[in-house]
Structures are given as structure tokens and as C-alpha cells.
Amino acid sequence: MIPARTRHTVAIVGAGAAGTLTAIQLCETATRRRTPFDLVLVDPAPEVGRGTAYATPDPRHRLNVPAGGMSCYPDEPGHFTRWLCRHGEPTVTGADFATRYRFGAYLADTLGQAIVRAQGVVGVRRLRVRAESCTGAPDGRVELHLADGGRVTADSAVLATGPAGSTGDWAPPALRASARFVAAPWVPGALDGPRADGADVLLVGTGLTAVDLALTLDRPGRTVHAVSRNGLLPQPHALTPAGTMPAPEDLGSSLAELRRAVYRHISRAVRTHGDWRPALDSLRPHTAKLWHSLTPDERAQFLKEEGARWNTHRHRMAPATAESLTRRRTARRLRVYAGRIVGVKVGEGEGVVGAGGEGAAVRPGPGGVPARPGPAGVPVRSGQDGILTVSLSDGRRIRAGWVIDCTGPGPRLDAPLWRSLFDSGAAVPGPLGMGVATGDGRLLDARGRAERPLFTLGAPRRGELWETTAIPEIRVQAAALAEELLAPLTRPARAARRPRRRPVDAHGLALSTHAEAAAAYRTGLDRVLKVRAAAEDSFERAVTLDPGFALGHAALALVGHECGADVDVPRALADAQRSAHERADERERSFVDVVTRRIHGDDGDGALLRHLEAHPADALALATAVPTIAFSGINDLDDAYALRLVERTSPVYDGHWFPTSLLAFLRQEEGRYGEAGELAHRALAAEPASGHAVHALAHVHYESGAHKTGRDWLDGWVSGQGRGAVHRAHFSWHVALHELALDDTAAVRKRWFAQLAPGRVTGVRALVDSGSLLWRARLSGSWRGRIPAADVLGTVAQEVVERPATAFTALHAAVALAAAGDLAALRRLRDHAAGADAVQREIIVPLCEAFAALVEERFHDAARGLDALLPDLRRVGGSAAQREVVEETLLYALVAGGRCDAARRLLDARLDRQQAPRDRRMLAGLPA
């Protein structure tokens, strides 16, 4: 009997940032593709995700890249920022610099979630042990030999070991032998000695490691010295980024040409932006290509002549960190020198003070705390055993209790695992002796072949890529590596899979998923079309059942973006894009593109119309396109085009209630109330829960003046079928409009407190419905005393109120702010609108000024401004019933300003349009 082979196994050696990012990509890609395999993580560290870089708990140690550039996913840049917001830092932005410890927690949490989602597909084992060597197995696999005597046999292995340790070659033998020399400062407990006493400290190296330790070891009375060949500290990031610029098209073909082109590029950046940083940042995507374009001799020359300067400008420190260092240098608690260490005297003895200034020898004070330097040339005795006297190449002597190696990673990979591979010829050093030789991440042997399934990423590829140690580069390599490692499993599985009939949605369109996920998607789509609540729950269930279901992710992103559902929109959109790339038909990919464009504001309307031309039976796309109540619709879709769109697509639905509901709403927008009512009743006969048909009928009743009929019918629906409506507050607002028109003051107040008060309605819905109703009740005298407009505003984010994205939201923000009497916020809204789109500039700016005049009781100015706006108000969007609030404000301003003849003409026009007891009462109350 032939034994059955175990499942495909991938081993990752190293659970720091590189290994964690690779494991995340493997788990999530396999889950989307439903590709089973086993994953083994080998690393003795107590936690995944931290490695050396992100294990430091010191809150002063910050990332040297803003949070917006530190996402685990190359196609989802805001993921880390959103994680921080959900984990105790709600005000963080992509421009902030998080602590390194928090980033380690983020990596661990993201991997944990990926493992949970991968249950049933990926089996994960975590071995807290060191891998000592690696050999080939007879069947072509690899075998990892562990420090505890165990073995792991894997079909492929990823060596994510991080950067090599410092060689310490620069240190004289006497220093390396001293107990006061710290060779590996990030090893747990390595800094216990320097922390325990107050002696001066010498940091050898002035890069990012030295920056962190200078902050950690700083204390009153201590001087921290730092020395390197160039004496250059990392440059700081700008407090406010100056902007972006494209890389030069032609950078030359030699190092000399490249150098001249880069310096010209930097000069352009300084002239254009006042800052050199945009020029250097623009080169980042092209660094590997530029490195490959140089000859080996040119690369060596670059490292010798430009390497240090490149690193200090390219790998910058956070602004807050730079400010802290500046304060310490100003106080002379941090001193930085350029030079080399040429000698060390260990123990008690004399140190000759230099010529003064930085680098002069220092005299220890009581308790080992150094005193100020003595006069130039005066010998001073340490009086304390263990003090190290370090001589620099420029003749200076520095006396310190501790010398710490901060020179950063060396070129050689010297861990036992790598030594075993080098010794066996399975791996060879990389270009210029840096890292390891690879071909697109796969280890090359002594013959230049990739014989074994061994891979690496990050720092070991430094000789091949040069820039490869930062998260933005490593995450791209991790994603590419996951594709390559899973390709041998995915292709045979697809080839062996039998063609099967795909499930369909309610309108016959095929879905690239299995039956259970398709059923959940159909439920969510049905809820969207009926304007029912919890559509996002059904879409969430669909993608939980099938994480590779692109259309489910896209629908989830859409309802989060358009309807304010509790959805992580960027995450859902990224999942939709990844899944569409892997498994989707043309129609589904087109819809994912539509959603992507709408969310990013990139020709979303045009893409949606093109999609409907090709796929008229896509009901979710049609619901998105036609502005009624569920979605915002297409901004520039006029009534005639909307009608043609619905009429053209209706035949494919074969009399279905959904397009009939949309058609009813569009007919009432035309003022064809009889036809609209007939269509709405027809749709409701087929589906009593159709929110679009109910909405159309609500407008028919209101615009035709059938207020008693409309109130009674809609109140009954809200109390019955409408209980599950996603926009139930809007339907309640419609009932309240009827009660307001009927001059039923008590009913308006009762409904407001029962169905529209803050707490029952929040966010934009509160702004549009609750706030506008309060104002209209106040204007018509139906609400006596204080109106709780400030309570409504308290439920809406300040960003939405004062910096709204659309003119429609801005109009209602202005209404609520006027109701609250908040002149300062009204002016901020006006200033925002002045710099926004054309509709906000031309409508909202004068609207805010008119409302401000009203609050200040300059009624003549308010009436003049509002009257001028009425003819163009339709450009704001929304329905006539919603925009009517401006007309009612004008009426109030006319009456308050004593212009009763103009008010009478306006009321006569309103009563000609629809009969309302409130308007008749107001007309009768005007003086002759």
C-alpha cells in the first residue's frame, strides 16, 4: 500500500515583521481561494509580530514611517490607522507616528484574525524553538532541524530571519572583552547595567538605533555620547508634508549620471515645494530598479561615497523624536561626533581632556555621575573602576561607563541556520557580500540555481534590492511570495475542479460563489431593494461563508459607504478587489470597479452607467444609480435620463415590483402624481414592504395636498411593515410633514420625541430629518419655546456638519446651525463651501450668509438672499419636500421683516400648489 502524503506544508522561520506579514498573506490568500495547506511558524520569541524592531515597550520609540504607510497590505494603506482608531486612539491620522510597540501588537492581532478566518482551510502550528540548520529531503522537500532535536519537513520554507546582527569588527579586542561593552542592545536585559547607574554612555553609531537609545538612556546628570564615521543623525520628517512629485523620467545609465539627475531633482523639489523630501520620496518605488542598473563597482562606490548620506535622508525619524533630540543636544546631554574608535583603555586611569567642546574628557562626580569637563589639558582621574577611556581618530578621548554597539546590521548572515546553508552550498552571499543571493526571493545555490524550495524576504535581500528593510517594501514581497507559494496548489485544484452550474441572484445573474453564500447574498440584495434594515448582516454572512466572494465584499463596501452601515469600508473594498482579481466574471469585476470608483470619487457615475448599459439586470447597480432613498444615486442624473434608464432596464425584470417602485418615484418627481400613485400601489400589491414605492406614495400624498389620507396611510405602514425599514426615521418625517401641514401642533411634538429625537436618530439622518423638522415647526409657530437643535447637532460628527461632502448635506447643516443659533459654525460651514464644489460655492455660501442674517435679525438681508436662491435650489439635490425648508425660511423672514405683501403672495402660491391648514392659518394671520 502506498502511504497517503500529508497535506502541503509551508514553514516560516522567523515570526517578526517579515514572517508575520508572509503568514498573513498566505492565510488570507488561501482562505479566499479555499486552498487547504498547513503552516508552521518557527521562532523562539514569546510573541509573533515583534521581532527585534517592535518589541521595545518604551513609548519614546516611534516608527520612522507615518501610520498611513505602515499597513500590512500594499493595496489597503489605511488599515493600520483604522486599527489604531479602534484600539484606543480615535483621533490618530495617517500622518501620525505610532509607537513601535503598538505596531507589533497590530501585526500580532492582524495575524490572529487571519488565522481565525482561515480555520478549516489553513492548519497553523507555532513552534517556539530555534531552527539550527536546513537540509534537503529525498522527495524534493526541505527539512528544518530544530534546537530541541525536533524536525519539520515542509514542501517549501520561508527564511524570514530579519537583518543580520552587528559584527562588532570595529571594536578593539579590549573593548569586546569588557563587561561594560553592550554588543546587542535589543537583547532582553542588555541595557540593565546602563539603566542601573548614572555613568556616561557612548553609543557607537548615529542611526535610528542610536536615536532610540539616546532617548531611553537620557537622565539628568548623564551625558550620552554618540560617534560614527560621519557624525550624521537621521533627518527628521517634515511636520507638515510638502506634497508629492513624480520621479524624473531619465535618471541616466551610470552612477555619475544618476548622481547628477538626483541632485537636479532635489533642487527642483526645493524650488517647487521648499523641501527636499518629496524628491527623495518619489524615488522610493524605483530604488530597486536603479540599484540593478548599476555595475557591481558602481554599487560599491555608492555605498562608500553616498551610502551614509542616503540612509540619513531616506530613513528619517519622527518629528517628535527629532525635537526631543534637539532639546538634549541643546542641554549638552547628548553630544555627537564624527570619527572612528582607535583605542580603548579599560579600568582606572588618567584621561587627558581635549581642547574643549564636544568630545572633551569628562570627570566623574559623586556616585559615578560625570562632572563637567576640566580645563583644557588638565589631567583628571576617574576614581572609579570600570570606566572606559575611548580614543577617537581626531584625538579626542571620551570617558564613559558603558559603550553600546549601535552600528546596525552587518552584511553577513551569521546565524547557525544561514551558516548551515552557506556551508552546504545551498546558499551563497548576495552582491557585495550583503545578505544572500536570490532570484526574485528564491535562494540561489553556488551554481546560481534555485534547486531547493527555499525563499526569503526583507533584509536578507539587501544585496539584491538595496532598499528592502522597511515595511512598505516587505509587505509587497510578502504578497508576491504568498502568490508563488500557493500557485502549485491553486492551479491543479482549478484544473481538477469539475465545471458546475453557478448559483444566481433573484434576477438570474450568475454568482461566483457556492450555494450557501449565494443565498445570504440574495437575502441582502432583497433587503436593499426593499429598503429594509440589516442588509449588511446578510452580505457579511455571505463573505464569511465564502471569503473569496467578490460581489459580496463589494456590496458590503457599498452599503457602508452609501448608507452609513457599520462596515469597515476600505477593508471590504480591498477584499472585493483581491477576490475579483482571483475569482469573478466580467459582470462582477465591472461592479467591483463601479464601487471602487464611487468610494474613491473617480468617475463613479460614468462607470455605473456603462455597467448598466452592459448589465441592465443588475438590480443593485440600478438601485445605486437612481436617487430615491436607499443610495445617493448619480449626481448629474436628470429626471428625463433617470426615466429612460429605468424604462430601458425594466423589460429585463419582467414586471418585477422593484423597477415599478423606482418608476413611481420618478413620475412624482415629474409632477405626474396620478400615474405615480398608480405605479406605487401596483408595486405595493406585489411587495407590501417595498420602501421605494412607499416613499413615492408619501411624496404623492404630500405634493397633492392629501394630508389626512397621507398621514393615516403612512402612519399605519410605519407602525407595521415599516418597522424593519432602514430609513424608518425618514418615513416618520414624512408623517410629521403631513401633521405640520394639518397644523396639528401636539401630534408634531409627540412624533418628534417618539420617533425623531436624538438617540432614536443619529448622524446625517438626524441632520436631514430631525433637524429640518424642528426648524420648520419653529418657523410656522408649531413649536413653542426652545427647540433642541443643539441636541440634534450633538449626534452628528463635527466634520459632517462643518465640512460636508455634498451640497445636500450642507443645506441641512446650515438649517440645523441656524436653528441652534451657532453663528461661528455657520461661518465655518460657509468657508468650507467656498472652497468646495461649484454647487456648494454658488448655493451654500449665500445660503449660509442668508441664515446668518436671519440669526442676527437682519430680516431684509435674509429674505433677499433666500429669494435669490429659490430658482437654483434644485441643484442641491434631494426632493422638493426637503428643499421646501428654504422657502419656509424665506416666508418667516418676510413676515418678521414686515414685508407682509410679499409673504401673502408666497402663501397664495403655496396654497395654489397644495392646500394646507397651516398655510391658511398663517395667511389669515397676516395684517391687512
N, C-alpha and C positions, 0 to 999 in steps of 0.2 A: 504494500500500500504506500502510495506517495503521500507524505505528510502535507497537510494544507499549510501554505505560507501565511505567516501572521500579517496583520494589516500594515500598510505602508507607514513607515515611521520617519519622522524628521526630528533630529536632535539639534538643539540650540545650546551652544556652550557660551555662557555669559548671560546674566539676567539684568544687566544695566540698561541704559537707554537704547542702545542698538539692538540688543537681544529682545527687549520688551517690544520695541516697535515692530520688529520682524514677527514676533509671536502674535501681535495684534492683527497685522495684515494677513498672516496665514489663517488665523481663526475666522476672521470676518470674510475673507475671500472664499474659504472652504464652505462656510455657512451659506453664503449666497448661492454657491454652485451646488450645494448638497453633495460635497465631495468628502467622504469619510477618510480620516487618517489619524495616526497617533502622533502627539507632540510631546517631546521630552525636553524639559528645561534643566540644564546642569549648571549650578553655580552655588558656592558655599555661602553666599551672602544671606542674611536673615530676611531681607525683603527684595522683591523684584522692583525694577524701575529706578533704583537709586544709583547703583554702581559707586564710583568714586565721586563723580561730579555732583550728585544730588542727594548725598547722604548727610551733608553738613546741616545741622539744625540751627546754626547761627542766623538770625533774621537779617543780619547786615550783609549776608552773602546773597547777592541778587543775580538773576540771569543777565547775561550780556546781550540778549536779544529781547525786544519788546514782546509782550504776551501775544500780540497778533501774529508773530512769526514763529510761535512755538507749538502749534497744533501737531498732534500725532499724524494728521492726514494732510498730504500735499494738496488735495482738492477741497479741503474744508478749513480755511485759515482761521476761522473764529472759534474753533472747537475748544481750545484751552481757555480762552477768555470767557466763554459761556460756562465752562466748568467752574472757573473761579467765582463767577456770579452766583452759581448755585451752591457754592460751598463757602459761604461766609463773607464774600467780597462783592456785594451787589453793585458797587459803583465803579468797579475796575473797567478799564478800557483797553483796547488793543495796543495803545501807546505806553501802557504802564509796564514796569519791570517787576515781575513777581520774584519771590524768594526761590532759591534753588530747591529748598526742601519741599515747598509746595508743588513744584514741578515734578519732583519724584513721586509725591503722593498722587498726582494726576496720572502719571504713567501707570502706576500700580492699579489705580481704580479703573482706568480705561481697559487695561488688560483683563482685570477681573470681570468687567461687564462683557467683554468679547468672549471670554471663556464660558460665561453663563449662557450667552446667546448660542454658543456653539455646542451646547450639550446635545448628545445624541448624534453629533456629526464628528466632532473632534474629541479624542480622548487625550487629556493633558496630565502629565506626570511632572512633579517638581522634585529634583534630586539635589539636596543641599550638600554637595560634595564637589571637590575639585577634579577636573579632568586632567590627568597627568600625561597621557600620550594618545596617539591615534594610529591605527594600522588598518590596512585593507583586509576585507573579508573575502573568502574564496568566491562568493556569488556576486561580487562587484559592489557589495555594500561596504560600510566602514564600521570599525569597532573602536569605541572610546573606552580607554582603561582609566578607571577612577581611583582616587587616592585611598578609598576604603577597600580596595580589592575587587569591587564590582565592575561589571562591563555593561555597555549599552551598544547594541547593534542597531544601526539605522541605515535607511536607504539613502539618506543624504544628511549632511551635518553643516550647520552654520556656525562659524567661529566668530562670535560677537564679543571679543575679549577686550575691546576698548583700546586706548592708547598704551604704548609701551611705557614702562617705568623709566625714571631718570637713571642714567648710567652712573652718575656721580664721578665721571672721569676727571672733571675739573678740580676735584678736591684733593689736596695733598694727603699723602698717607697718614700723617699725624692727625689730620682733622677727621678722616674717615674712621680712625680708631678711637676717637674721643667719644665719651658718653654724652657730651654736650653737642654733638652733631646729629641733627634730625634729617635722615635721608629720605624719609617718606612721610611727609606731614599729614597726609589724609588717612593714614592707618589709625584705627581707633586707639586712643591713648597716647599717640605720638607727641601731642602738644601738652601733656600733663605737666612735664617739667617746666617749660617756659611759662605756663599759666601759674605755676605754684610760687615762683619767686619774681622779684622785680628787676632782675638784671636786664641790661640791654640785649637786644636781639639783632642779629644780622641775617637778612634774607638775601640769598644768592639767586638772582633773577628778579626782573621787574615786570613780569607779565601778570596775567589775571590771577594766578595762584598767589603771587606776592601781594597783590592788591587785597585779596580776601584775608590773608594772614596779617597784613598790616592793620586791618580793622579789628580782627579778633584779638591780637596781642597788645593793642594800644591800651595804655593806662597812664595815669598821672605819674610823673617822675621817671618814666621809662622812655628811652629813645629807641625807635625802630629804625635800623639802617637797612638800606636795600641797594644792592650793587649788581650791575650787569655790564656787558661789554659796551653797550650803547647808552645805558642810563635812561632809557626811554620808557615811560609808563604808557599803558594803553590810553588812547584818546577817548574822550567822553562822547556819548551820543548827544545829539542836539536836544535841548529842552523841547523845542517845537520843530518837528521835521520840516525841512525846507522845501520838500517836494520831490518829484521823480524826474528822471530824464533818460532818454534812450542811450544805449551804448553806441559808440562810434561804429559805422559800418565797416571801415577798413582800419585794422589795427596793425597792419604790417605782417611780415613773414619772418622777421628776425627779432632778437631781443632788443637791439638798438632801435629799430623802428617801433616796436611795441612800447618801449620806454618813452619815446618822443610823443607817440599818439596818446598815451595815458596822461602825460603831463599837460598836453594841449587840452585834453578832455576835462581835466581838473580845473584848468584855467577858465574854460567855458562855464563850468559849474559855478565857480566863484563869481564870475561876471553876471551870470543869469540869476543865481539863487543866493549869492552871498555866502556860500558854504561849499566846501569840497566834498562833503559826504554823499550827495546824490550821484556824483561822478563815480565814486568807488562802489557804491551800492549797485549801480547799473551794470557793472562788470561781473557781478556775482554769478548770474546764470551762464556766463561764458568762460568762467575761470578754467574749468577742466579742458575745454577745447583749446584755450590759449596755452595752457601748460603742455598739451600734446603737440602743439605746433612748434615748440622749442626743441632744439637738439639737446642731447644729454649735457654737453659742455655749457650751453646757454642756461639750462636749468641750474646747474651748479653755480654758474656765475650769478644768476638771480638770487639764489639762496645766500650767497656770500655778500653781495652788494646791496640787495634790496629786501631780503627776507625779513629782517628785523623791522624795518620801516613799514613794510606791508602789514606785518602782524599787528603792530601797534595802532595802525589806522583802520585795519579791516576788522579786528576783534576788539571792539570798543567796550567801555564799561558804562554802567547806568549813570545818568546824571547825578542822582543822589549819592552814589558811591564816589564819583569824582569830586563832589562838593565836600564830602567827609575827608577825603584825602587832602584836598586843598587846605582845609582847616588845620589838619595835623601838620602839614608842611609849614604853614604859616607860624604855628606854635613851636616849630622845630622839634616836634615829637616824631616826625618822620623825615629822614634825610636820604636822599637818593644820589648815587654816584655812578659814574661811568668808569669802568676799569675791569681788571682781572685780578683774581686772588693769586698771589705769587708766593705766599708763605704764611705759616700759622705757627704761633708759639703757644703751647698748651700749658696752663697752670700759672703759678705765681711768678711775677717778674715785672720789669720796668717796661713801660711803653712810652716812646717819645712822642710828645704832642706835635702834630703837624703845624703847618703855617696858619692855622685858624680856619674858620669857615667849616663847611660841611666836610666831614671825614676826619676831623681832628680827634685825637685820642680822648677818652673820657675817663674821669676819676670816679670810682665807685664811692658812694656815700654810705651812711649808716644802713646796716641791714642789706647791703648789696645793691641798693638803689644808686645808680650812677649820679655823680655830681656834675656840675658844669665843667667844660674843658679848662685845664690850667693855662697859664700864659704860654705863648709860643716858645717851644724849646725847653720848657721846664719838665724834668722827669717826674712822673707820678707813679706810685706803687699801687697795685691793686688791693693789697691787704686781704685777698680772698682767694682761696684755692679754686681752680676750675675756670677762671676767666681765660678766654681765648683772645690772643692778640693777632689780628689778621692784617697782613700786609697786602696792599693793593699795588697794581702796576704803576700808578702815578706817584708812589712814595708815601701815600697816606697809610696810617695804621688805625684800625678800628678795634676797640676792645669791647667784647660782648660776652654775655654769659651763655648764649646759645647761637649756633649757626644752623640755619634751616635751608635745605635744598628746595628752591622754588624754580628750578630751571626748566621744568616742564618735561614732557615726554621725550625720550631718546629715540633715535632712528631704528634701533634693533628691537625686534620682538623676542624677549628673552625668557618668557615663561616656559616651564617644563613642556607643556603641550606643543608650543611652537618649536622648541629645541628638538623634540622628537621628530617633527615633520621635516625640519631642516636637515637633521642628521640622516634621515632615511631617503632624502632626495624628493620626498613628496611635495615639498615646498621650497622655494628659493627666495632670497631677499628681493625686494622691489627695486625700482630705479633709484640710483644714488644711495643704495643701501637702506632706503626707508621702507619700513613695513614689509609687505610680501608681494610677490608678483602675481597678478591676477589677469584673467581675461573676462571683463565685464562681471567681476565679482567672484569668479570661479578660480580656485587655486591652480597655478601652473607648476608643473614639476621641473626638474633640472633639464628636461628636453624641450621645455616650452609647451607641454601638452597638459590638458585637463583630464588626467586619467581617473582620478577619484572624484566622487560626488561631494567635494568639499567646497564650501563657499565662505566668504567673509564680507564685511561691510564696515563703513566708518573708518576709524583711524588706521587699521592695517592697510588700507588702500591709498595711503597718503602719497607714496612714491608714484602711484599711477595717476592720481587725480589732483594732488596738492591740497585743494580745499575739500575736505571730506570729514571734518570732525564736528561740525555743527549740526544741530537738529534739522534745519531746513534741507541739508544735503542727505543726512542719514535716512530721513523718512522717505525720500524719493527712492533711495537704494532699497529700503525695506519693502516698499510696494512692488518694485521690479523683481526683487528676489522671491516674493510670495508667488508672483505670476510664474516664474521659472520653475520653482519647486513643485507647484501644483499642476503644471502643464502635463507631465506624464500621466497624471491620474485623470485629469479632466477630459483629454482627447479620447482615450479608449472608452471612457464611460459614455461620452456622447455618441461615439460610433456604435457602441453596443446597444444603446437605448432604442427601443422599438418606436417607430412613429406612432403617435396616438392622437386621437382627436382632442383638441384643446377645449376646455370649458369656455362658455361665452357669457357676456353680460346680459342684462334684461332686453337688450335691443339687438342681440345677435352678433356682437363684435367679439372676436376671439380674445382670450386672455392667456398670457404666457405664464401660467401657474397651474397648480393642481386643483382638484375639485373643492377641497375644504376652504382654501384661501379664496377661491373664486366666489364661493357662497358668501363669505364675510364681506368681500368687496361689493357684491351685488346689494347686500343689506346697507352698506354705507352709501352707495350711489342712490338707492331708493330714498334714504333719509335726506340726502342733499336735494333731490328733485322735489321732495315734498316740503322742504324747508323744516325738517324735523331735527331735533337735538341729537347729539351723540353720534353723528356720522363719523367723527374722528375715532371713536372707540372701535367701530367696525373696521375702519381702514387699518387701525393699529393691530387688530386681531389678524387681519389678512397678512400683514407683513411679518407678524410673529409666527404665523403658520408657514410662511414662505418668505424668508429674508431676502430672497433674490427677485421678488415680485416688483418690477419697476413701476408699474402703474399704481400699485397700492401705495408705494412711497410717494409718488408724485401727487396723488390725491390727498394724502396726509399733509404734504407741504402746502398744497393749495388751500385747504380749509384752515390751516394755521395762519397763512399769510392773509387770506381774504376775509375770513370770518372771525379771526381772533381766537380760534380754538387753542387749547393748551397743548401746543405741539412745538417741539424743537425744530423749527422750520429749516435752518441751514443743514441740520443733520439729516432730516428726511429728504431734503433736496439732493444732498450728496449721495445718499443711499440710492435714490432714484437714478441718478446719473451713472453710478457704478453698475447698478443692475441692468440698466438699459444697454450699457456697453457689452455686457456679458450675455444677456438673455432677454430679448424683446423683439417684437416685429416692427415693421416700419411705422405703423399707426401709433404704437406705444412709444417708440423713440420720438416721434413727432410731438406727442403730447408732453413728454418729459421736457422737450425743448421749449414748448409753449410755457410751461410752468416756470422753467428756469428764466426765461426772458421776462415774464411778468414780475417775478420776485426781484430780479436784478434791474428792472426798468429798461430793458434793452429790446425795443420793438416788439413788446409782448402782444400788442393789439394786432399788428400786422401778421405776426406768426400765428395767432389764434384764428384769424380769418382765413389764412392759407390752409391751416389744418382742417377747418370746417369745409372748405371747398373740396378737399380730398376725402374727408371722412364725415359726411353730413349726419351719420347716425350716432356720432359720439355725443351722447346726451350731456355728459359732464362738461365737455367743451362748449356746447350750446348754452348751458346754464351759466357758464362763466362769461360768455360773450354778451348776453342780453341783460342790461342793468334793470333788475326789478327789486329784489330784496336780499337774495342769498349772496351774490357776489357783486363786486363793484362794476362789472361789465367793461365794455370798451369805451374809453373816454370820449372819442370823437364819433361815436356811432349815433347818427341822427335817426329820427323816428322812421323815416322812409327806408333807410338802409336796414335798420333793425327788422322792419316788417318784411322786407324782401328776404332777409336772412332766415327768418322763422318760416315764412311761406315756402321758401325753396327747400328747406330741410324737412318740413312737415310730412311730405309724402312717404319718406322712408320709415316714419313711425306708425303708419297705417292707423290713423285715428286715435293714437295714444293721448291720454289726458295731459301729458306734460307740455308738448308744444301748443296745445289748445289753451293751456293756462297762460303761457307766455304771450300768445296772440291776444288773449283777453286784456292783459295788462297794456300791451302796445296800442290796442284800439282805444282804450280810455285815455291814453296819452294824446291821441288824435282828437279827443272830444266826441268820439262816436260811442256814447255811453250805452245806448240800447244794444248795439251789437256786442260791445264788451261784456255787458251783463249776461247776455245770452250765452256767449262763449264760456264765461266763468261758471254759470250754472251747469253747462254741459260737462265741463271738466270735473266739477264737484260731484255730479251724479255718478261719474265713473270712479272718482277717488275723493271722498269727503275730506281727506287730510291734506289736499293739495294747497300748500301755503301760497303759491303763486296765484292761484285762482281766487283764494280768499283775499289776498292783497288787492287784486284787480277789482273785486266786487266792493271792497272797502272804499276805494277811490271813486268808483261809480256812484255809490250812495252819497259820498261827501260832495263831490263836484256837482251832482244833480240836485242837491238840497234835500235829499230823502233822509233827514237826520234821525227821525224816530225809527224808521224802518232799519236804517243802517246801525243805529245804536243797539236795538233789540237783537237783530240777527247776529251781529259781530260779537256782542257780549255773550250770547249763547254759545257761539263757536269757541271763543277764548276759554270759556268755562268747561267745554267738552273736548272736542278734537284738538283744540289749540293748546291743551296742557303740555303737549310734547313739542310745541313749536320752538325752534331755535331762536326766533326773533319775537317771542311772545310779548315782550315789552312794546315792540313797535305796533303790534295789533292792539294792545291796550291803549297806546297813544291814539290810535285811530278812533277807538270808542270814546276816549276823552275829548277828542275834537268834536264829535257829534254832541256830547254833553255840553261842551263850551258853546257851540253854536245854538243849542237849545236854551242857553242861559241858565243851566242847572248848576248853580254855584256849589251846592252841597255835594252833588254827585262828582264834580270835577275834583274837589279836595279829597273826597273819600277814595276815588280811584287812584289819585296820585300817591296817597300814603299806602294803599293796599298793594299796588302793582308797579309803581314807577319811582318810589322813593329810593335814595341811596341805600345800598345794601341789597336791595332787590334787583337793582340795575346798576351796573358799573361801567366804567370805560367809555368808549366812544358812543355806545348805545345810550348811556345816561346823558351824555352831552347832547346828542341829537334829539332824543325823545323827551327825557325828563326835564332837561334844562329849557328847551324851547317851549314846552307846555307851561312851565311855571311863568315864563316871561309873557306868553300870550294871555294867560289868566290874569296876570298883573295889569297888562295894558288895557284889558277890557273891563276892569273893575270887578272881575270874578274872584279875585283873591285879595282879601283884606289883610293888612298888617305885613310883617316881614315875610319875604319869600326865601326859602332855604337854598338859594342858588350857590352859596359858598359850599354847602354840603355836597351838592352835585359835583362841583369842581374838585372837591377833595377825593372823589373816586376816580379821577382821570389823571393820568401822568402829566406832569407839567410840560414835558416835551410835546405831547399831543395837543395841549391847549395853546401853547405859545409858539410852537414850531410845527404846525400840522403839515402833512404831506399833500393834502388835497384842498382845493378851494371849498368844497362842500363841508369838510370838517372845520375849516377856518371860519366859515359863516356861522356855524353853530357855536364855535368857541367864542366868537365876538358877541353873540347873543347872550351866552352864559356869563361872560365877563361884564357885559353891560348890566345884566340883572343883578350881579354881585356888586356893582359899582366900583370895580377894580380898574381904575384909570391907568395905573402903571403897567399892568399886564396887557391891557388893550393896546398901549403904545408899543409894547414889546412884540405883540402879535402883528401890529402894523409894520414894524421894522422888518420882521421876518418876511412878511408878504411882499415887501418892496424888493426883496432880493430873490423871490421865488419865481414860479412860472408866470406866464402872461396873464392868466385869469386872476391869479392872486394879486398881481401888481395892479391890474386895471379895475378889479371889482372889490377885493378885500381891503385894499389900502383905503379907498374913500369910504367904504362901509365902516371901518374902524374909526375913522375920523368923524363920521356922522354919529356913531354910537357914543363916542367920547363927548361930542357936543350935547347929546341928549342927557348924559350923566351930569354934565356941568350946567344943564338947564338953559343951554343956548338953543332953544327950540326952533328958531327960524333957520339957523345954520343946519341943524339936524334934518329938518324937513326938506330943505333944498338939496342936501346931499343924497338923501334916500330917494327922493323923487327922481333925481337924475339917474339913479342906478336901476330902477324898475325895468326899463326896456331891455337891458342886457343881462338881467339876473339869471336867465335860463342857462347861461354859460357855466354857472357854478355847479350845475348838476342837481340830482335829486328830483323829487316830484313837485308839482305846482303847490300841493298842500303843504309841503315842507318850506318852500320858498315864500309862502304867504306870510310868514312871520315878519318879513321886511315890510310888506305892505301894511300890516297891522301896527308896526312901529311907526311908520310914516303917519298913519291915522292918529296915533297918540300924540306925535309931535305937533301935528296941525292943530289939534284941539287944545293942547297945552299952550301953544303959541298964540291962541286967539284967532286962528285962521279958520273960522267956522264954515265959511262958504266953500273953501277947498275941501274941508272934511266932509261936508254934506255931499259934494259931487263924488267923492271917493266912496262914500257909503251907498249912494244911489247906484253906482256902478257895481258894487259888490252884491247888492240886493237884486240887481238885474241878472247877475251871474247865478246866484243861488239865494233862496230865501232862508234867513236865519233870524230867530227871535232876538238874539243878542244884538245883531246889527240894527234891527228895527228899534230896539230899546235905546241904543246909542244915538240913532238918528233923531228919535223923539226928544232926547235929552239935550240936543244942541240948541243954543239960544237963537232966536229969530235974527 
